[in-house]
Amino acid sequence: MKQDLLVERFLDNLWAERGLSDNSLQSYRHDLFHLQNRLTARSKTLKTAAREDILSVLAAEVQGGKSPRSVSRYLSAYRQFYRWLVREGTISCDPVALIESPKTGRGLPKALTEAQVELLLAAPDTGTTLGLRDSAMLELMYATGLRVSELVDLELPNLNLNQGVVRVIGKGQKERLVPFGDEAHESLKTYLTSARPVLLKGAQIDHVFVTTRKAGMTRQAFWYMVQRYAIHCGVSHKLSPHMLRHSFATHLLNHGADLRVVQLLLGHRDLSTTQIYTHIAREGLKRLHETHHPRG
């Protein structure tokens, strides 16, 4: 129980210092409780663990089939936790300090083609109430590149139809204004006037996107909705909602957008995070050249 309280104190501190989202904090909690269970099996605690104990835990993860990326994520959580313990004076020696992260490489995020996006956006039946809502969600996500959590958490005061912008509170409680175009504007306007009141049946909530239960849409429900439409329209990828965000960034760069503008729209802290999309755009240009150039 004391170990649980120690983890929760660390998470409270992490939230206060960096303003992380609930999803990020839950990820840290999962990784640290996982470490705690592994250490308990070795008759150690989070406070008494030595470098050899942490190495043994990580080695067991690798032997169990965990990818270098997953192990690197575990180690990142451990590193921040033990730095905090040293800073608090709870322990005197950081057992993770000299452990190197595994080399993971950097995979390219998957993006849809523009034709596939058009198929997906056309999939909802806008003759129905739920179809109008789903269409508005898909249009807005592709038009703005919002994270899934930012989309489902969007509230009415942060949506300005007149100016065509959404106000988003992203990671680290950073605020940004993101514009959207005419297609998303029309879809949102129709949803807000014709579908949302029907779904709420007189209930008053601030969430823009709501369900028949008179509550805000959840990340899980949106994930299932995207999967359903992907199957319906025959999009070949194993589609995730986040791929619409990747597609938004990739297609902007394909059409000549400045990288720093894309960084601001996505809410990335570092430009290096955004640069990964230039590789996708470059690969797409190569394929176009190979397909259409007479000597491709």
N, C-alpha and C positions, 0 to 999 in steps of 0.2 A: 504493500500500500504506500509506503514512504517513497518507493521508486516512482509510482504513478504520480504522486504529488510533485516530485522533482521534475518529471517530464512536463506536467501541466504548468508549473512555474516558468519553465523554459519557453513554452509555447506562448504564455502570456507576455513574456518579455519580447519574444520575436514579433508578436502582433503589435506591441507598443512601439518597437523600434522601426519596423519595416511595413506595418500595415498590411500583412499578407492576407489573402483571401481565406475563407473557411476551407476551401478545397486544398490549398497549399498547406495549411496548418494540419488538416486531417492526414495528409501524406506524411508530414513529419511525425505525427503521433503514431501512425502505423509503423513506420520504419524504426522508431525508437522502442516501441513496445515489442516489436519483433526481435530487436537486439537484446532487450531485457529478458525475453523468454529463452533465447539462445544462451545467454550468460548464466541464467538460473540453472540450466541443465549442466553447466560446468562449475556449479557452486560458487559463482561470482555474481556481483551486482554491478549496476551501472557505475557506481562510485569506486568499486574496488578492481574493476577490469584493468588489466595491463595490456601493453601493445600486443603481446603474444595471443591474448584472448581474442582481441578484435581481429587479428590476422586469421585465427582459427575459424572464427565465425564467417569471415569473408570467403575463406577457402572452402568452407562447407557449402556456401551459396553457389560458388562456381562449380563444385562437384555435383551439386543438385540440379545443374542445368541453367542457372541464371546467366543472362547475357552480361557482357562487360558494361553495357549501359545501365542495367539494373543495379549491378554491384557499385558502379560509380555513383549512382543516386543514393544508395545506402550510405556510402562513405561520406558523401557531401553532408547528409543529415547528421551523421556521427560527428563530423568535424566541427560543425557549428555548435552542436550540443556540448562537446567537451571544451571548446574554447570558452563557452559561457560558464561552465563549471569552474574553470581555472580563474576566469575574471571575477567570479563570485567568491573565490577562496574556498570552495567546497572541496576541490582537489588541488594538489600542488604540481602534478605532472600530467600533461596531456598525452594519453595513450595513442592518439590518432595522428599526432603532429608529424611523425616521420613516415607515415604510410602513404605511398604514392597511389594515385587513382589509376585504374586500368585504362589503357588506350582503347577508345571506343570508336574512333572515326566519327564522321558526321553524316548521317543519312539525309537524303533530300526528302523534304516533305512532299507528299503526293498531292497533285492538283488535277482538277478536271480540265478537259479542253473547253473552249468556249461553246462548242456545239453541245457537249454533254451538259453544261450548265443550263443552256436554253431548254433542253429536254426536261431537266429537273424542275426548272421554274414553271414550266407549262404543265407539270403533272397534277397539281391540285385541282379539284373540281370546284371552280369558283361559283358554281351554281348552288353551292351549299354553304352553310354557316361556317363549318369547320374548314372547308376548302378555302374560304376567304381568309380565315386566320392563318392557315398554313402557308398560303401564297404570300401574305404580307411578311411572315417571318423569314421565309426563304429569300424573298426579294430584298428585305432590309439587310439580312446577313451578307448576301453577296454584294450589295451596294456599299457596305461600310466595312466589311472585314471584322466585325465584332467577334469577340470570343463568345462561346456558347453561354457561359455564365453571365456575360454582359448583356447578351440578347434577352435571356429569360428574366433577368433582374431589372430590365429597363422599366422605368416608371413614367407615367404621363407627364409630370412636370419637366422631365428631361428630354421630351420629344417635341420639337418645334416644327410643325408642318409648314408654317408660313415661311420660315427661313430655310427649310430643308436640311436641318442638322439634328443630330442627337448629342446629348451631353453624357459622357461615359465616365464612370469612376472605375479605373482599371486596377491593375496590380500595383501594390504599394500605395493605394488610395490616390493615385495620380489621375487628374482630371484631363479630359481632352474633348474637343468638339470635332465631330466627324460629319461631313456632308453626305447627302444621298441624292440620287437623281430623280427624274420624272417618273420612271416606272415604279420605283419603290414608293414614291410620294402618292401616286394614284392608288396603288395597292393598299397602302396604309390608310388612306382617306376612306376608301370603300369599307375596309374592315372595321374602322373605328365608328363609322356611322351606321353600318348595316348589320354587322356580325357581333361585335363586342357586346352591345346592349342585350342582344338575344341570349348570348351565353351567360351573362351575369344575372339576367332576370331581376333587375332592380338592386342587386348588391353593389356596394361601393368599395372598390379596391384600387390601388394606384398602379398595379402592374399593367403594362400595356397588353401583354399577351396572356389570355386567360383560358380556362378550361370550362367544361360543362359543370364542373364541381364548384364553380364560382371562386376559383383560386388561381394563382399565378401558374403559368406553365413551368414544368420542371426540366432539368437538363436531361433526365432519363427519358421523359415523354418525348422531348424534341428529338433525341437520338433515334427512338423507335419510329417516329414520324418520318425522319429523313431516310431511314432504312427502307421503310415501306414504299416511299416514292421512288427510291433508287431502283427497287425491284420492278415497280410498275412501269417505269419508263425505259428499263433495260440498260441503265448505266452499268458498265462492266466492272468498275472498281468496287471493292468492298468499301462502300462509302461511309465516312464519318462526318458529322457536322463540321468538324474542324477543317475538313478539306475545302469547304466553301471559303473559309478565311484564307487558306493557302491559295485558292484559285483567284480570289480577289487581288492578292498581292502580285501573283504571277502575271495576271492579265494586265494589271496596271503597268508593270514593267515592260511587258511585251509591246504595249502601245506608247512607250516612251516616257513614262512617268519618272520623275527624279527620285532617286533612292531615299533621300532624306525626307521627302514628302511622304513616301510610303511608310517610313519609320514612324513619323508623327501620327499617321492615320491608324497604324496598327497598335500604337502605344508601346513600342519597344524602347527599353531604356538605352540599349547599346545598338549602334549602327551595325555591328558585326552580326547581331541576331537577324537583322533584316537582309543582310547580304546573301544569306543562303538562297533567297529567292532569285537572285541574279543567275545562279547556276541552273535553276529550273528553266528560266527564260532562255538562257543560252542553249540548253539542250533542245528546247522547242524550236528555236531558230535553226539549229542544225538539222532537225528532222524535216522542217519545211524545205530547206535547201536540198537535202537528199531526195525529197519527193518531187520537187518541181523544177530543179535546175537540170538542163539537158545533160550535164556532166556530173550530176550529183552522185 
